[in-house]
């Protein structure tokens, strides 16, 4: 596991030397399928491979409903993935449920991960994710991030200053983030 984490850190350092998605202030997530929005966890990884989502503030444009759970569950460090330990909107997305994760300070991101539900209904876990700066300008938009697979996770790695993910290395950051998740789960 330590080798995997080390490989991730070296890969990010080499590929992103002082270049990632710059000045991210907040991230918005919606369901890409027009169904229930459910999120187990969001990770926003800075250039030092720290999950800065943990110190951010998560909110939702929903405030209740039959199945509603708190948006603060998306950045609580718990990768359990089972309801009610996840954010779950209160009613189907007729109103376009959205989770907003506001970072503690504008940050240069090396990568992003979103973890979906693991106990049922994971076929819903396809997300649209948009990254914004302090001026509310969109920095990057990722459509249909698919976390429906066996790992219940989707990843983005931000490449050199073009601010466009590097597709060939998305798998490496994904593997590294899964390694970090597994390590975190074992420590819990």
Residue pairs with C-beta under 8 A, 6 or more apart in sequence:
1 179
1 182
1 183
4 175
4 176
4 179
5 176
5 179
5 180
5 183
7 172
7 176
8 49
8 172
8 173
8 175
8 176
8 177
8 179
8 180
9 49
9 176
11 169
11 172
11 173
11 176
12 45
12 47
12 49
12 110
12 111
12 157
12 173
12 176
15 157
15 159
15 160
15 166
15 169
16 47
16 110
16 157
16 158
16 159
16 160
17 160
18 47
19 159
19 160
19 161
20 46
20 47
20 108
20 109
20 110
20 111
20 158
20 159
20 163
21 108
21 109
21 131
21 139
21 140
21 158
21 163
22 108
22 139
22 163
23 106
23 107
23 108
23 133
23 134
23 139
24 44
24 103
24 106
24 107
24 108
24 109
24 131
24 132
24 133
24 139
25 102
25 103
25 106
25 107
25 132
25 133
25 134
26 100
26 101
26 102
26 103
26 131
26 132
27 42
27 44
27 100
27 101
27 103
27 112
27 129
27 130
27 131
27 132
28 98
28 99
28 100
28 101
28 129
28 130
28 132
29 37
29 39
29 42
29 74
29 98
29 99
29 100
29 101
29 114
29 127
29 128
29 129
30 37
30 93
30 96
30 97
30 98
30 127
30 128
31 37
31 93
31 97
31 124
31 126
31 127
31 128
32 126
32 127
32 128
32 143
32 144
32 145
33 124
33 126
34 93
35 92
35 93
35 124
36 67
36 88
36 89
36 92
36 93
36 97
36 121
36 124
37 87
37 88
37 89
37 93
37 97
37 98
37 99
37 124
38 83
38 86
38 87
38 88
38 89
38 116
38 117
38 121
38 124
38 125
39 73
39 74
39 86
39 87
39 99
39 114
39 115
39 116
39 127
40 73
40 74
40 78
40 79
40 80
40 81
40 85
40 86
40 87
40 115
40 116
40 117
40 118
40 152
41 74
41 75
41 76
41 77
41 78
41 79
41 81
41 86
41 113
41 114
41 115
42 53
42 58
42 74
42 75
42 99
42 101
42 112
42 113
42 114
42 115
43 51
43 53
43 111
43 112
43 113
43 114
43 115
43 177
44 51
44 52
44 53
44 56
44 101
44 103
44 107
44 109
44 112
45 51
45 52
45 109
45 110
45 111
45 112
45 113
45 173
45 177
46 52
46 107
46 108
46 109
46 110
47 108
47 109
47 110
49 110
51 180
52 103
52 104
52 107
52 109
53 74
53 75
53 101
53 103
54 75
54 76
54 77
55 103
55 104
56 75
56 101
56 102
56 103
56 104
57 101
57 102
58 71
58 72
58 73
58 74
58 75
58 87
58 99
58 100
58 101
58 102
59 71
59 99
59 100
59 102
60 71
60 87
60 89
60 97
60 98
60 99
60 100
61 95
61 96
61 97
61 98
61 100
62 68
62 89
62 90
62 91
62 95
62 97
63 90
64 90
65 89
65 90
65 91
66 90
66 91
67 83
67 88
67 89
67 90
67 91
68 88
68 89
68 90
69 83
69 84
69 86
69 87
69 88
70 87
71 87
71 99
71 100
73 85
73 86
73 87
74 86
74 87
74 99
74 101
75 101
77 184
78 85
78 188
79 115
79 181
79 184
79 185
80 86
80 118
81 115
81 116
81 117
81 118
81 119
81 152
82 117
82 118
82 119
83 117
83 119
83 120
86 117
87 99
89 97
106 133
106 134
109 131
109 158
110 157
110 158
110 173
111 155
111 156
111 157
111 158
111 173
111 177
112 129
112 131
112 142
112 155
112 156
112 158
113 153
113 154
113 155
113 156
113 174
113 177
113 181
114 127
114 129
114 145
114 147
114 153
114 154
115 147
115 152
115 153
115 181
116 122
116 124
116 125
116 147
116 148
116 152
116 153
116 154
117 124
117 125
117 152
118 152
122 147
122 148
122 152
123 148
124 148
125 146
125 147
125 148
125 152
126 144
126 145
126 146
126 147
126 148
127 142
127 144
127 145
127 147
127 154
128 141
128 142
128 143
128 144
128 145
129 141
129 142
129 145
129 156
130 138
130 140
130 141
130 142
131 138
131 139
131 140
131 141
132 138
132 139
133 139
139 163
140 158
140 163
140 164
142 156
142 165
145 154
145 156
146 154
147 153
147 154
151 178
153 174
153 177
153 178
153 181
154 174
155 170
155 173
155 174
155 177
156 165
156 170
156 173
157 165
157 166
157 169
157 170
157 172
157 173
158 164
158 165
158 166
159 165
159 166
159 169
160 166
